[in-house]
Amino acid sequence: MKRVRLQRDLPVPMPDGVTLLADHYAPAGGERAPVILMRSPYGRRGLFGWLFGRGFARQGFHAVIQSCRGGFGSGGLLDPLGDEHDDGLATVAWLREQPWYGGSFAMFGPSYLGYTQWAIAPYAGPELKAMATQITASQFRDAAYVGGAFALESALSWTTLTDGMSRRFGGAAALTAPRLTRRAVLSGRPMAELDVASAGRPLQFYQDLLAYHADPAGPYWDKRDFSLKVGDVDAAVTMLGGWYDVFLPWQLKDYTAMRAAGRRPYLTIGPWYHVDTRHTRPAMAEATAWFRAHLLGDVSGLRPDPVRIYVTGAEEWRDYPDWPVPGMREQRWHLQHGFGLGVEGPREAEPDRFRYHPSHPTPVIGGPVLLGDSRPRDQRRLEQRRDVLVYSSPALGQDVEMIGPVRAEVFVRSSTPYVDVVVRVCDVRPDGRSYNVCEGVRRLGPFFPGDLGGEENVRRVEVDLWPIAHRFRRDHRIRVHVAAGAYPTIARNPGTGDPLDGAGPMVPADVEVFHSPDRPSAVVLPLCAPRG
């Protein structure tokens, strides 16, 4: 085991006079060598420092773990996502001045730490050789306002977490934040007061998220969005994600943007959720192999195919040359009369109907959230509700594999134009247990571009669901839910178009879902030929 030298609390000056603190893990001897940079709002010590700081130093790299401004000794105030571009580039400039800097560096880290990488990667210069990002994306706006709806539980839990970490006994915040958040969202208090209910005081970032929901393309988010520059990144990038991670759709957009720019990133997707500890070991192993290849010239640890995914249902890992995987084709599964589901076109039929009450919003069971366990859960209790429409296929005669993007086209009419359309795909086992595979939402307003489906106020709504790699086994059934809520994963829709932070009236929505030859509602699944 190689020895590691540790220097704590190194001051790193920022252009505005603020000083950020960093810990430096040096390999034995302390000679000039490539640097692995990690910038975190969650602290520098403990298990993270031991695993990654010492872990990379033992591989012969210098490792620098810096606390973002406003936390763990670093000066200034935390403005989430807002300072990472300028602070990151200032930190790189400081690295270049250190006597142990070997002339090249890489970046590592999950979630917010991955975002800090994208914030400077297009601007860091040729000395940035490699990046290893996990469960993250180059912009978080679309995850905060998923499908136009507000991701309430994830937003409130993260702001509660970061506030708790700034207080005494902050190390317990990761355990207490999900519980405090769930208690707050069930309290019945207005949306604008849920931060007080959860954290005991107003939280600025939570209030910003509420205020800028109506203007997701405005200047507040412009400075926090680096997705348009992903294709400009010259560094070699490896990405690790999870099928149940809250950022997966946008992580895959980053992969696609790099491929469109002629880059060759690596991609690994496992059966993991955001705070799943099971992805820690593969993240470290893949990053180490990646950094050795692109900083030291040792390519022996790289796999031949750049894409590795875990196929749920089949319970096996697969390697592919690209994403979406070769040979995938879209297959439409139509909602049918009598709550059926099938690949054949629908017959003429009356629409199905339900009423959504925002004062008693349709709940959610499972699904991607930031701080919870997002693995699939049995949906049978949810399927008994009158505000959830359930469409099921016959038992499958053979295994069916779906690997790729998932979307839905649903023809709806609502008594109020302000309504959400929630679509979920489930795998129903022979014993009746129904497990969610993926889901998505689209929030509608009176003039949502492209969703009009003709006269009589019927609207053609496209919903992007989470991508999947799943085998529906023989004798299982494919099931689709259509609803107008998924609380508290997404905020309730009051049906009025009022701002999120308001406490005004709530209007129920009477919703009709059409499935006829001229209005063929369907889920579009990514069919692949089964292996084995």
Secondary structure, DSSP 4 states (H G I P E B T S, - for coil): ---EEEEEEEEEE-TTS-EEEEEEEEETT--SEEEEEEEESS-SSHHHIIIIIIHHHTTT-EEEEEEPTTSTT--S---TTTSHHHHHHHHHHHHHTSTTEEEEEEEEEETHHHHHHHHHGGGS-TTEEEEEEES--S--HHHHTGGGS--HHHHHHHHHHHHHHTSTTGGGHHHHHHHHHHHHHTS---GGGHHHHHHSS--HHHHHHHHTTT-TTSHHHHTT--GGGGGG--SEEEEEEEEE-TTHHHHHHHHHHHHHTT---EEEEEEEETT-GGGHHHHHHHHHHHHHHHHH---TT--SSSEEEEEBTTTEEEEESSSSPTT-EEEEEEEETTTEEESSPPPS-PPEEEEE-TTS--B--S---SSS--S--B-HHHHTSTT-EEEEPPPPSS-EEEEEEEEEEEEEEESSS--EEEEEEEEE-TTS-EEEEEEEEEE--TT-TT-B-SSTT-EEEEEEEEEEEEEE-TT-EEEEEEES--BTTS----SS---TT-------EEEEEEEETTEE-EEEEEEEPPP-
